């Protein structure tokens, strides 16, 4: 009798376990990737986004972040592979996918906006065009965020634009070259992995990049003179594969949108303010940066006015049919037209 009772109890337990909701295993598993390698502070923020989506959907949508290098895709591939469903979620960086979607880079135009309020205005005007462009490519964009503004560090004391004249400045190319030329400097491209030795050997005299990148790459060791130009941002778009997105319930879509919106506000606060401010303060405190000079607002306004004809020509050449209209509306909103 004991054996029969034990067997019956075991069978009942097994049936009960089988009847439990299958929340031990997620209904959906998403792969998420971006341009940042493991170990970067940005990667930590992307991990937080993945975890918060998983939490908000009570584990039914399990998101795993794969830092750059863990999947066989480059930053230039991320829009295509998200469209194809090889990954479900991606950080699409405008400058990386310019060849296939030029309009996405409109928000990266140098000195189109000179402060946060102007950038907010530009984003409001340009966002509908950008989001439509992304949706045409089979992804659902959930957020527009950016990396911090470009600054310049030099091997030589550089207190103003006059000091910058003639210097070979490492840029990422494209429109960044335009205003470097306006300032009388020489734009020079070197792949990021070779920037430090290039500056060390004098192949470049100066480097244009974000403040945190200056600190993390230690290029201050060879370029200790900091010129705060508050240059262009590098925008990125958090995108979901369209089929993956449409397969979700409305409740899950709503929950994920809210998570990404909250995370984008967190990202802007950290990346656009705290990280760069902290990095510069630390480098100055340790004597790694010998001097900080600031490009005045008047100099930036003057640069913008000189750049505007080139920006208009650029959109006409590379961003038709919608780019010229989007830029014109942005300029009107800024009262520049």
N, C-alpha and C positions, 0 to 999 in steps of 0.2 A: 504493500500500500504506500509505503514511504517513497519508493522509486516512482510510482505512478504520480504521486502528489508533486514530487520534485520536477518530473518531466512536464507535467501540466503547467506548473508555475513558470518553468523556463519558456515554454511555448507561448504563454500569455505575455511574458515580458518581451519576447522577440516581436510578437505582433504589435505590442504597444509601442515599442521603439520604431517599428516600421511605419506606424501611423503618425509619428511626430512630424511637424513641418520640416522640410529639408533646408533649414537655415544654417546647418553645419557646413553645407557646401553652397557657394554662391550660384545663383541662377545664370549670371553673366560674368565673364572674366574679360577685362579690358587690358590691353597692352598700351602703355603711355610712354612716349620718349620725347627727348628734347636735345638741345645742342650742348648741354653742360655735362662734363665728365663727372664721375664719382668723386666725392671729396670736396666739391665746391659748395659754398653756402647756398647758391642758387638751387643746387640739387636737393638740399635739405628742404627748401621751400616747395619744390615740385613733389617731393615725397609727402609733405604735409597735405598738399592738394589731393593726391591720390588717396591718402588715408581718410580725409574728410568726406570725399565722395562715397567711399566704402561705408563709412559710419552713417552718413545721412540716408543711405539706402538700406540701412540695417543689414549690411553684408550681402545684399542681393545683387549689387553691382560691385564686384571686387576689382579695383584698379591697382595695377602694379606699375611703378615707374621704372623704366630702364634707362639709366644715364647714357650719354653718348659713348659709343664704343662697345656697349653690351649687346646691341643688335647690329646687323650688317648694313646699316643705313647711315648716310651722311646728312648733315643739316640741309644740304641742297635737295635732298630726296624727300623730305618729310611731308610736304604737301601732296606729292604724287602717291606716296605709299599709304597715306591716310585716306586718300581718295579711293585707292584700290582695296582698302580693307586689310592690308598687311599689318597695320596697327590700327587701334581703335581711337587713339587720342594722341595729339601731337602739339608741340610748341612750334608753330610755323613762324620763322623769323623773316621779316620782309626782305631784308638785304640778301638773304640766302636764296630766296626763290624769285628774285627779280626777273630772271630770264623768262620764266613761264607766267608770272603774274606781276607785271611792272607796277600796276596801280597800287599794290600793297605798300610800296615804298614812298608814296606821296607824303605820308605822315613823317617820314624821315628827312624831308627837305630841310637843309640847313637854314636856320634863322627865319624860317617861315613864322614860327612863334618864338617870342623872346622871353616869355615867362610862363608860369603855370596857367594863369588865367587865359592867356592867348592860346596855349596848347589845348586847353579844355574847349575853347571856342572852335578851334580847327578840327578837333576830334569829332565834335558834334556835327559839324558840316560834312566832313569827309567819311565818317563811319558808315553811313548807308551805302555809299559806293563801294567801300572796302568789303563790307559784309556780303553784299550782292555778288561781288567778284569771287569771294570764297565759296559761297553757296553754289555758284555755277560750276565749281570744281569738285562737287560731291562731298563737301564737308559742312558741318554746322559750327560756325564760330560762336564761342560763348564769352570771350573776353578779349579786350585790347589792352595790353600793358606794354611796358618798355624797359630797357636797360638805361642806366644813367647817362647824363650828357657827356659828350667827348670833351676832354681837356688836352693840354699839350705839356709834355715835359721835355726839357732840352738839355743837351750836354753843356750848353753855353748860358751864361746869364741872359735871361730874356724877360725884360720888364715891360715891353710894349711891342706893338706891331713893327715898329722901326727895327727893333732888335731881331725880329723874326725874319726879316728880309734876307733872301739868299740861303736860308737854312733848308736842308733837305728833310722834309717832314714825312714820316711814315703815316700813310692814310689807308683806309680800306678801299680807296678808289671811288669811281663814279662822281657824284656831285660834291663829295668832300674835297675833291681836287679843285673844284671851281673857286671856292673862297680862299683856299690856300694860295692859289695863283693870284687872286685879287690882293692878297696881303704881301705879294712879292716873294713868297717862299716857293720851294720846289717840291711838289707832291711826289712821293716815292713809295712804291709798293714793295713790301717784304712780307712773306708769310709769317704769321704770328709766332710760330715756333722758332723763327730765326731773328726775331726783332732784337732780343737782348744782345747777341753777338754782333749784329749789324750796327747797333749803337756803340757798342764797345770798340769796334774797329773804325768807326767814323763813316760807315757806308750810309747811315742816316745821322742827322744831327739832332733830330727831335722825333717824338712819337705822339700821335694823337690817339687817345683811348680813354676809357672811363677811369675814374679815380681808383675804384676798387681793384681794377685790373692792373693799375700801376703798382699798387701795393702787393698784390698776390704774385705778380711776375717778377717783382724786385727790380724793375727797370730803373727805379730811383737810384740804384747803385751806379748807373752810368749816365743817367739823365736826372740830376737832382734839382733842376730849376723848373718851377711849376708856373705855367701861364693858364689862368682860369678863364677859358673862352666861353664856357657854357654852350658848347657846340651841339650838334644834332643828337637826337635820341636814336635808339635802335629799337623799333617797335616789333612786338611779336603778338601772335594771335593763338589763343588756346582753342583748338579745333577738335571736333568729333567726327568720325566717319559717319556719313549720312545714314547708311543702313543700320549701323549700330545705334545711332540716336533714335531713329524711327521705330526700332524694335522695343524701345523702352515704354513703360506705361507713362501716362501724363503726370502721375504723381512723382515718379522717379525723375522725369524731365524737369519738373518744377523744383524739386529738391536739389538737383545737380546744378541748375542755373543759379540758385541762391548761393550754393557753396562756392561756385566759381566767382560770382559777383563779390562775395565777401573776401575771398582769397585775393582777388585783383586789388581790392582796396588795401589789404595787408601788404601785398607785393609793392604797390606804389609807395607806401609809407616807408618800407624797409629799403627798397632798392633805390628809389628816387631821392631819399633824404638820409636816413640813418646810416646806411652802409658807407656811402661816399663821404659823408661828413666825418664819420668816425675814422675812416681810413686816412683822410687828409690830416686830421688832428693827431693821429698816432704817428704818422710819418714825420710831421713837423716836430712833435714832442721828442722823437728819437734822433732828430737831426738828419734824417734820411732825405728830407726835402730842405734845401738850403734857403730857398726864397720862394714866396708866392706873390705873383703879380696878377692883377685882375683886369680883364678887358672891359672897358667902360660900356655902359648902356648906349651912349652916343656912338661909340665905335661899332657896336653890334647893329644899331639902327642903320648906320651908314653902309655897312656891309650888306644888310638886307636889301636896301634900295638898289645897290649895284648888282645884286644877285637876281633880282626879280625878273629881268628880261631873260636870263638864262633858265630860270625855273619854268617860265612860260614856254620857252622854246623846247625844253626837255619834255614837258607833258605833251606838247604837240607831236613830237617825234616818237616818243616811246609809250604814251599812255592813252592813246585814242582807243575807243571813242569817248570814254567818260572822264578821263583824267583832266583835260582842259576845263570842262564844266565844273568839276569838283574844286579845282584850284581857284577858278574865278569866283565861285561862291565863298570859298574860304577867305580870299583877299577882300571881298566885299564885307564879310562879317568882321574882319579886322580893320575895316575902314582904310584899306590900302588901295582901293579902286573906287 
